[in-house]
Amino acid sequence: MPKMKTKAAAKKRFAFTGTGKIKRKHAYHSHILTKKETTQKRNLDHTALVSRDDEPRVKRMLLH
C-alpha cells in the first residue's frame, strides 16, 4: 500500500508548536484592508491556536 500524502493546503496553513499544539493564522487579513481599523489589523496579524475540537481533523490532514 502506498504512503498517505499530506494535504498540501493544510501543510501551507498550519504549523506545530514545540509543545505539539497547532498554530494558524487569522482570516480577514489579506485584502480590503483600507476599511478596517488599525487595531483590528494589528490583532489579526498575530497567530492563533487551532481549537481543541478541530485539532484531530487538522492532524489527520497533516498525518502527524
TIKE-636634 format. One record per residue: residue number from 1; residue in three letters; z, y, x of N, C-alpha, C in turn. Coordinates in steps of 0.001 Angstrom, whole numbers. Each point is the difference from the previous one (the first is absolute). Example, Ala and Ser with C-alpha at 12.3 -4.5 7.8 and 13.67 -1.06 7.14 Angstrom:
2
+------+------+---------+---------+---------+---------+---------+---------+---------+---------+---------+
: resi : resn :     n_Z :     n_Y :     n_X :    ca_Z :    ca_Y :    ca_X :     c_Z :     c_Y :     c_X :
+------+------+---------+---------+---------+---------+---------+---------+---------+---------+---------+
:    1 :  ALA :    7800 :   -5690 :   13190 :       0 :    1190 :    -890 :       0 :    1200 :     900 :
:    2 :  SER :    -720 :    1050 :    -350 :      60 :    1190 :     820 :     730 :    1090 :    -770 :
+------+------+---------+---------+---------+---------+---------+---------+---------+---------+---------+
***
This chain:
64
+------+------+---------+---------+---------+---------+---------+---------+---------+---------+---------+
: resi : resn :     n_Z :     n_Y :     n_X :    ca_Z :    ca_Y :    ca_X :     c_Z :     c_Y :     c_X :
+------+------+---------+---------+---------+---------+---------+---------+---------+---------+---------+
:    1 :  MET :       0 :   -1187 :     842 :       0 :    1187 :    -842 :       0 :    1246 :     884 :
:    2 :  PRO :    -856 :    1002 :    -320 :     -53 :    1192 :     845 :    1247 :     864 :    -148 :
:    3 :  LYS :     166 :     861 :     967 :    1140 :     924 :     -52 :    -175 :     985 :   -1150 :
:    4 :  MET :    1123 :     453 :    -552 :     -34 :    1012 :   -1046 :    -210 :    1367 :     655 :
:    5 :  LYS :    -842 :     804 :    -605 :    -263 :    1326 :     546 :     990 :    1012 :    -563 :
:    6 :  THR :     387 :     956 :     838 :     808 :    1129 :    -441 :    -899 :     936 :    -795 :
:    7 :  LYS :     521 :     588 :   -1064 :    -773 :     981 :    -766 :    -173 :    1249 :     851 :
:    8 :  ALA :   -1241 :     363 :     273 :    -275 :    1134 :     889 :     532 :    1307 :    -577 :
:    9 :  ALA :     -78 :     158 :   -1318 :     491 :    1226 :    -625 :    1510 :     130 :     182 :
:   10 :  ALA :     720 :   -1096 :    -150 :    1454 :      20 :     172 :     370 :     255 :    1465 :
:   11 :  LYS :    -785 :    -561 :     899 :     258 :     175 :    1432 :     -75 :    1477 :     384 :
:   12 :  LYS :    -908 :     748 :    -655 :    -159 :    1415 :     295 :    1089 :     855 :    -635 :
:   13 :  ARG :     608 :    -474 :   -1079 :     908 :     837 :    -782 :    1477 :    -216 :     282 :
:   14 :  PHE :     369 :   -1161 :     517 :    1408 :    -327 :     164 :     313 :    -327 :    1451 :
:   15 :  ALA :    1272 :     207 :     372 :     465 :    -352 :    1341 :    1440 :    -479 :    -107 :
:   16 :  PHE :     382 :    -889 :     885 :    1364 :    -524 :      -1 :     892 :     842 :     895 :
:   17 :  THR :    1248 :     190 :    -422 :     990 :     668 :     840 :     620 :   -1048 :     920 :
:   18 :  GLY :     841 :     444 :     889 :     645 :    -922 :     915 :     938 :    -960 :    -694 :
:   19 :  THR :     528 :     394 :   -1163 :     932 :    -864 :    -725 :    -697 :    -858 :   -1047 :
:   20 :  GLY :   -1340 :      82 :     -87 :    -737 :    -863 :    -911 :    -331 :     621 :   -1343 :
:   21 :  LYS :     376 :    1256 :    -205 :    -388 :     670 :   -1239 :   -1454 :     461 :     132 :
:   22 :  ILE :    -589 :     399 :   -1118 :   -1402 :     382 :      11 :    -132 :    1489 :    -296 :
:   23 :  LYS :    -677 :     706 :     897 :    -228 :    1429 :    -170 :   -1304 :     217 :    -758 :
:   24 :  ARG :     -46 :    1116 :    -744 :   -1215 :     390 :    -702 :    -104 :    1520 :      39 :
:   25 :  LYS :   -1166 :     496 :    -331 :    -189 :    1448 :     -89 :      41 :     416 :   -1458 :
:   26 :  HIS :     285 :    1278 :    -228 :      22 :     541 :   -1349 :   -1423 :     268 :    -482 :
:   27 :  ALA :    -200 :     -96 :   -1295 :   -1265 :     379 :    -611 :     -33 :    1517 :    -180 :
:   28 :  TYR :   -1149 :     519 :    -443 :    -192 :    1423 :    -314 :      69 :     904 :    1228 :
:   29 :  HIS :    -344 :    -509 :    1165 :      49 :     844 :    1184 :   -1312 :     -46 :     782 :
:   30 :  SER :   -1101 :    -298 :    -689 :   -1262 :    -119 :     718 :    -999 :    1101 :    -346 :
:   31 :  HIS :       8 :     499 :   -1221 :    -941 :    1069 :    -371 :     580 :     789 :   -1166 :
:   32 :  ILE :    -680 :    1078 :    -363 :     453 :     965 :   -1018 :    1404 :     496 :     369 :
:   33 :  LEU :     137 :     474 :    1232 :    1306 :     416 :     489 :     269 :    1487 :    -222 :
:   34 :  THR :   -1023 :     759 :    -382 :     190 :    1444 :    -127 :     909 :     357 :   -1160 :
:   35 :  LYS :      -8 :    -806 :   -1056 :     828 :     325 :   -1165 :    1407 :    -585 :      89 :
:   36 :  LYS :     282 :    -752 :    1035 :    1321 :    -608 :     140 :     900 :     891 :     857 :
:   37 :  GLU :    1263 :       9 :    -349 :     966 :     813 :     736 :     195 :    -545 :    1413 :
:   38 :  THR :     351 :     893 :     906 :     250 :    -399 :    1389 :    1119 :   -1021 :      73 :
:   39 :  THR :    1027 :     176 :    -815 :    1131 :    -932 :      -1 :    -451 :   -1390 :    -414 :
:   40 :  GLN :    -850 :     -74 :   -1028 :    -481 :   -1299 :    -463 :    -824 :    -677 :    1087 :
:   41 :  LYS :    -890 :     759 :     650 :    -835 :    -575 :    1054 :     846 :    -475 :    1174 :
:   42 :  ARG :    1031 :     767 :     327 :     880 :    -393 :    1104 :     746 :   -1285 :    -327 :
:   43 :  ASN :     473 :    -124 :   -1237 :     713 :   -1213 :    -394 :    -913 :   -1215 :     -67 :
:   44 :  LEU :   -1258 :     211 :    -368 :    -946 :   -1112 :     -67 :    -427 :    -475 :    1383 :
:   45 :  ASP :     241 :     814 :    1020 :    -432 :    -325 :    1349 :     830 :   -1132 :     614 :
:   46 :  HIS :    1235 :    -157 :    -457 :     873 :   -1021 :     571 :    -368 :   -1384 :    -533 :
:   47 :  THR :     337 :   -1018 :     768 :    -238 :   -1362 :    -470 :    1133 :    -422 :    -926 :
:   48 :  ALA :    -281 :    -989 :    -824 :     992 :    -551 :    -915 :      30 :   -1512 :     200 :
:   49 :  LEU :     952 :    -650 :    -628 :      93 :   -1447 :      76 :    -519 :    -610 :   -1291 :
:   50 :  VAL :    -632 :   -1143 :     127 :    -471 :    -736 :   -1174 :    1221 :    -480 :    -772 :
:   51 :  SER :     -57 :      73 :   -1312 :    1148 :    -394 :    -806 :     271 :   -1497 :     136 :
:   52 :  ARG :    1229 :    -375 :    -272 :     435 :   -1387 :     164 :    -811 :    -946 :    -893 :
:   53 :  ASP :    -392 :     475 :   -1190 :    -755 :    -843 :    -925 :   -1434 :    -229 :     466 :
:   54 :  ASP :    -554 :     943 :     748 :   -1382 :    -125 :     458 :    -126 :    -672 :    1365 :
:   55 :  GLU :    1115 :    -146 :     708 :     -59 :    -572 :    1350 :    -646 :   -1382 :      62 :
:   56 :  PRO :     345 :    -952 :    -893 :    -649 :   -1318 :      95 :   -1516 :      66 :    -158 :
:   57 :  ARG :    -473 :     872 :    -880 :   -1437 :     145 :    -215 :    -699 :     537 :    1240 :
:   58 :  VAL :     614 :    1005 :     633 :    -608 :     604 :    1190 :      63 :    -991 :    1161 :
:   59 :  LYS :    1103 :    -714 :     137 :     110 :    -988 :    1082 :   -1030 :   -1108 :    -153 :
:   60 :  ARG :    -291 :    -371 :   -1247 :   -1013 :   -1036 :    -225 :   -1377 :     522 :     383 :
:   61 :  MET :    -262 :    1281 :    -242 :   -1289 :     582 :     408 :    -109 :      65 :    1516 :
:   62 :  LEU :    1145 :     223 :     660 :     -10 :      96 :    1464 :     238 :   -1346 :     664 :
:   63 :  LEU :     362 :   -1022 :    -776 :     293 :   -1349 :     513 :    1020 :      31 :    1106 :
:   64 :  HIS :    1078 :     718 :    -246 :    1057 :     134 :    1013 :    1141 :    -933 :    -304 :
+------+------+---------+---------+---------+---------+---------+---------+---------+---------+---------+
***
